[in-house]
Amino acid sequence: MGRDKKKVFVSYVRANSDDVDRICETFRKSGIDYWLDRDQMEGGKIWKHAIRDAIAKGAFFLACFSDKYKKKKDTYMNEELLLGVEILRSKPYNSGWFIPVKLSRCKIPPLDIGAGKTLQDIQYFCPYEDWNREMARLVDLIKRKKRPIQTWKVKKYAEKEYTYRGLKSLIESGSGVGFHNADMGHPAYVLGASGQTLKDDWGDSPEENLLYKMLSQLSKELKKAGIEELRYVWWYDFSEWKDFCKFAVEIYNKKRRKTYEE
């Protein structure tokens, strides 16, 4: 294959060989070079060296997750992932080098990639939902030329994302910051989660809760910018009061259960 083509290291479990073959066939038709252990590694070459070689040549790391992977206790894919994560830590988490792919409904393992982020923070692809659409997106990402220098619009989007995630983390901490009497289990939020509101309770309405108003506005702006198309695991739509309350009450219930268990 051509020397100027970007290369992709494909990490997978053998039980997913059929789906991986389909992906590789798409790569071939699109002129994308790749590494697949069973037919493209040179004889006698250790897999770690193969990955290192791929990286040295500007490779991508395609990690194929599925329910079949989850059932595997011992697999070389785990070792490949650990090595891939080690290298990813030296890159921006959103560099596009590490590409998670979900071949079936499953959870991406929350492996730590540094700076408080995990693999679940990286944009992923779901070909099992819509094969043609997701393969088109994947090919576009891999073949995309050098990313342009950030414009003021991109920076503005990034600022909104960081602010959104910071505010969301306040709720996830379970500290009660931003809630009436610091109580996420307050009746106003329980009722709000079912679509009702306490009109007369100051601070416990969509009109008065500042945390909700900020997250709602940021959610709407990020949606308009196309955040949902990126399929980030951390994304949650706080546009509506009902969804804000559902999220808060869920965090509160988890915290309460944990307290009881302890």
N, C-alpha and C positions, 0 to 999 in steps of 0.2 A: 504494500500500500504506500501511497505517497508520503514523502518525508515531511511535507508542510502541513499535513492534516493534524488536527488536535486529536489526542488519544485519550481513551477512557478505560480505566481499570474497573471491571465489573465484579463486584463482590456479591455472592449469592450462596444459597444452599442447593444441593443437587435436586432436592424435591421440587424446586422451581425451575428446572432446566427448560421446560417447554416455554414458559413465559419469557425466560431470559433469551432463548433462541429467537423468539419473535422480536424482542428489543434489538438484538444484534442484527437481525435481518433488516430492520428499519435503519440501523446505523449504516449497514453496507449500501443500501439503496440511496442513502443521503450523503455518502462519501465520508463517513466518520470512521476513523480507525479506532480499534479497541483491543483490550487484552481480555482473553477468556482462558482460564486455566487449562481446560481440557483440550483445547486445540490451537492455542497460540503462544503458550510459554515454551521457550526453548528447552530442549531436553536437558535435565540435570540442573536447571536453574531454580534456586530456592525462591519461594513465593515472595519473601520479604525483599529480595533483590529485585524481583520483577516489579514490585510496587515502587521501590526506590527509583528504578530506571524510568518507570512511567512518569513519576513526579519530575524527574530531571528533564524530561522532554515536554513538560507543560501539561501533564495529564489531568483528567478529572477523575474523581473517585465516585463511582455509582454504587450505592448500597441498596440492595433489593431486599426489603422487609416483607414479611407475610406471616400468616398464622402458622405456616409450616416452619418458618424460621424460629418462631417463638417456642414451638414444641421440641426443637432440637437443643439438647443440653450440651452436647459436645460437637462443635463444628469449627472448621478452620475460619469460617466467616467471622467468628468472634475475635480471633487473633488479627484478622485483616482490619476489622473495625477499630481495634485498639491502636494499631499502627496508624491507621488513617486519622484517628482522632489526635494522636500525638503530633502528626504533621499539621493537621487543621489548626491546632493551637498556635501555630506560628503565622497563621493567616487571619485576615478579618473574617468573623463568623459568617458574614454575608457575602463572601468573595465569589461564591458560585462554584468553588472547586469541589466541595463535598455535596453530592446530590442524592438525597434520600428518595427512594421510590417504594410506594406501597403497592404490592401485587395483589393484596386482598385487604379486607378490613382488619386492621391491626394497629397496635401502638408502636411508635418508634421508641426504642430504648432511650431513657434520659441520661445518656453518657455525658459527663462533664467535659466541656470543650474550653473552659476557662472564662474568666471575666463574668462569672455568675450565669453563664449560658450553658445549654445542653443541646444535643442533637435535635431536640424537639423545637428549638427556636429557628431552625433552618427551613427555608422553603422546600416543600416536597411535592412529588408528583403522584397521582393516583390513576394509573392506566386501567385499573379494574373497573373504574366508574365510567370512563369514556376513553377507550383505547386510542382512537384516532386523534382526538383533541389533545390528550396528554402527550402522545408521541410527538405531535407537532410542536408543542411547547418545549419538550425536552430537546428535540433537535435544534430548535431555535436558540435555546440557551447555550448549547455546546458549540454551535457554529457562529454564534454572535461574535463580532469582531471586538477589539479592545474597547472597554467601556469608556464613554466620554468623561471628561473632567466634570465634576459636579457643578451644576448650574445653581442659581439662587433658588429655583423651584425645587430641585432635588434636596437641597439643604433644608428648605422650609418643610418639606415632607418629613425628613429625618427628625427635625425638631418636634414635629407633631407626634411622631411615633414615640420618641423618647419621653415626651411629656405624658402621653397616653399610658405608656407602660409603667411610668413612675406612679401615676395616680392609681392604676389598677393594682399595683403592688401594695398600696396602702390598704386596700380591701383584703387582699390575699394574706396580709400579715395577721389579720384577725385582731388588730389592736383597737378597732372601733373608731379610729380617726376619721372624721368626716360624717359621723352618724350621731343622731340625737342621743345625748347621755352616753355616748360611746357604745351604744347597744345595737348591734346589727340584728338582734332578735326582737327588737321593739315591734309591737303590733302593727305599726305603720308599714314596716317593711314586709312583714308576713302577709298583711292584707294587699300590699302593693304587688307582691309576687303573684297574687291571684287576680290582679287587674283592678283592685279597689284602692282608694286613697282616704286618708284621714284629713279632711279639708281644714279642720280647725286646729290641728296640731302643728305649731310653728316648727320649722326645721325638718319636718318629716313629710314633705310633699315635693313633687317635681318642681314646683315653683320656688321653693325655698332651699332645698338641699344643694349646696354649692358644689360638692363633689360630683353629684349626678349631673348637674348642669354642665360642668367642664368636660366630663367623660362623654356625655351625650353629644356635645358639640364636636369634640375631637373624633368620635366614632363616625359621625356624619361626614366630616371632612375627609377622613381616611378612606371611607367607603367610596366617596366621590373620586378619590385619587386612584382607586382600584385595588385597595388592600385585600379584598376578599378573593381576588384572582390569584394572589400569591400564596394562599392556603397556609398561612403561618399557624402553627399549633397554639401559640399564645393569644391569637386574636379572639376577642369576644365583642359582640355588638351591644354597646350600652345606649344606643339611640333612644330607646323607650324606657320609661320609668319601670314598667313591669319587669323587663329583663335585668335592669339594674338591681331591683329588689331580689329577684330570683338568685342572682349571683351572690349578693350579700348574705342572704339567708342560708344558702348552701355552705358558704364559708363558716358562718356562725354554727351551723349544725355539725359540721366536721370538727370544729374546735370543741364544741360541747361534748361530742362523743369521745374525743380523745381525752378530755378531762375526766370523764366517767371511767374510762378504761384504765387510767393511771391511778 
